[in-house]
Amino acid sequence: MVKKLEVHLGFKLHILRPPYWASVTLAILLVTSCAALFFNWQIGLAGLVFSNAGFWFAKKFGNILNLQTVGQLAKKMTRESYFKSRRNPNTFNKSEIEKILVDLFSNDLGIDKSKLTREAKLS
């Protein structure tokens, strides 16, 4: 159903993730492979290749839904694909862009929303 929705929208949503047990197992393999590089580089390299391929497959075939509500999906769509999610991609709303930027800086960089004003310096 997610694939049908993505085809209908015309862009990827990236709302499915692999199970946590798969991610944790591959992360342990990755760390172990990095350590193994110092003892036996062939085994370490094989482990790195296997863990990277595993992460790729896990991401590609993940089937756990990340979001709980339609509102969360709408926020994710506007945050990651604002212009593609608009009815007319050639237009934008300045107040929407400001809210999206505040949310991005707050969520991704851990900056308090009260400090993110129009006059706030980036440096």
N, C-alpha and C positions, 0 to 999 in steps of 0.2 A: 504494500500500500504506500509505503514511503517513496519507493521508486516511481510509482504512478504520479504521486504528488509532485515530485521533483521534475518529472517530464512535463507535467502540466504547467508548472511555474517557470520552467526553462533554466533552472539553476539548482545546484546541489545545496541541501540544507545541513548536512553533517550532523544529524540528530541521533544517529545510532552509534553505540560504542560497544567494544567487546566486554565480556564479563570480567569482573575484577580479578578472579583467580587466574585468568589467562594473562592479563597485564602484569600481575605480580610475578607469576612464573617466568615470563619472558624478561622482566626486569632483573630478577635474580640470575637468570642465565647470562644476561648482558654483563652484569657486574662480575660474575664468576669468570666469564670469558676474558674480560679486561685483566683480571688478576692472572689468569692462565697464560696470557701473552708473555709474562716475565719468566715463566718456567718452561713452557713448550709453545713456541709461537704458532705451530701448525694447529694444535688443538684450540688455542685461543682464537686464532683467525677463523677457524671453522665454527666455533661457538658464536662469534660476532656475526658472521654471515647468517647463521641459523636464527639468531635472535632478531636480527633486522628483518629477515624474511618473515619471521613469525609476527613481528609487530605490524608489518605491511598487511599480511593476511588477516590478522585480528581486526585491524582498522577497516579493511575492505569488507569483511564478512561479519562485522559486529551486528548484533541483533537486540541489544538492550537499549530501550528508549531513554534518552537523557532527560527529557522534559516531562513535566506533569500536567501542564495546562496549555490551552491554546494561547493564552496571553504570553506565556513564556516563549512559545514558538514565534509569536509576532515580534516580541522584543529581540529575539535572536536573529530573526530575518532582517529587521531594520538595522541592527547593529552590524551585521556582517555583510549584508547585500542591500544597502539602502536604495540605490538607484534601480536595481533589478526588481525590488519589491514594490516600487511605485507603479501606479496605473500608467502614468506618462513618465518614462525614464528621463526625459529631457528637462524636467522641472524638479525643484526641491523647495522645501520649506525651511527658512533660516532658523526658526525656533525649534523645529524638529532636529536639525543638525546640531544645534547647541546642546540639546538634551542628550543626544546620542554621544557626543564628544565627552560630556560630563560623565555619563555612565561608563564609557570606555576607560577614561583615565581613572575613575574611581574603582572599577572592578579589576582592571588588568594591572594597574600600577599601585593600587592600594592607597590612593590619595583621598583624603576626606572631602566629601562633596561640598562642604561649606567653604573650603578653601579654593574651590574651582569657580571663580567668577569671570566675568568678561575682562576684568582688569588684571587677572592673575598672570604673572610672568612664567614663561616656560623654563627659564634657566634656574 
